[in-house]
């Protein structure tokens, strides 16, 4: 079986148009998507790419386009079998987990049922839902595994998430003021973000966000900030609130009504309720950790609007590489992260099948080395530590940066008194 190749549109993400999209369902993009320049480059490139010439950047862009085209040309039966197999495993685990929770009055059944349901929810959210909604499997033309029909096991409606994530985050990756995923309009996650008194609660907010991540994303996807700024109408907000309300009812009915009620005849109603709640919390903490590892550890850059003005295709690729980080680990870990452990590859090629990212990574890493660009990666514990360290560090205002040694300002700058020392004497006049 040879897959039909869809040529990419001219959007910065390079994502193919969804097959079978329903007319009239397009969401207005806020802020408006940029148009990539055919040649040239921005006035100021990121410091990590400042050594590249315009010819270098153009050549890099063509190399990555060719890499993407090769993967698209070889999509086929093996890839389709992979996603269908993952879906079967996920659904089997979910049914088995919920069935075991019916007997969860027994501690062993509670642990086993909660564990199976947790793994099922992680697989559905990461490797299936996230990637299906990116259109990675639209080329199969299977209406049951398609970005326009899939509704995932997450509180936020798929349509709302596709707008804020696919349309906005993947277009404006790490551009301060444009990509609201940098801090989710709540956390301070970059030194260039102005410090506000409430940022002192950074660790507290992030600690609450982790186990309730799906709820934080659901609120974030409402774009309340855009409503306040007049970029989103109150009518659109009402529509989104209704859609969110319907999704909340659906999720609550499945997790906190149907499963516990079914367990009541076995005397396990309370345990089943706790089991489903715990499974959701485990999934949320895992998803939160994976996302933060991919965007906030040391070595990940943020960008100004000046650095993307006049951005070419090659410049866009560079921003994706510099603004993302990978997680090293086993095949099982890659599966459980939805292959977002290959976050750099995902940001460069968000519509390629996730099971192909491991082979893309080999070439992309070599390209980064050849062009002298950083390729940030590391084990998950290290990445989680660095992301949380940043959460704590940025809860406080930036420390004054030391002046360059020998500069006029440094020479004339007053020397601060040592703690416990007497204040310097004021010279008398006259």
Secondary structure, DSSP 8 states (H G I E B T S, - for coil): -B-------SSTT-----TT--TT-----SS-----BSSS--SS--GGGTT--HHHHHHHHHHHHHHHHHHHHT-BHHHHHHHHHHHHHHHHHHHHHHHHHTTTTSHHHHHHHHHHHHHHHHHIIIIIIIHHHTTTTGGG--TTS-TTT---SSSS-HHHHIIIIIIIITTSTTBTTT-TTTTTTTS--STTS---GGGGGHHHHHHHHHHTHHHHHHHHHT-HHHHHTTSS-HHHHHHHHHHHHHHHHHHHIIIIIIHHHHHHTTT-HHHHHHHHHHHHHHHHHHHHHHHHHHHSSTT---B-GGGTTT-BHHHHHHHHHHT--EEE--HHHHHHTTTGGGHHHHHH-TTS-GGGHHHHHHHHHHHHHHTT----EEEHHHHHHHHHHHHHHTTS--------TT-HHHHHS-----TTS---------
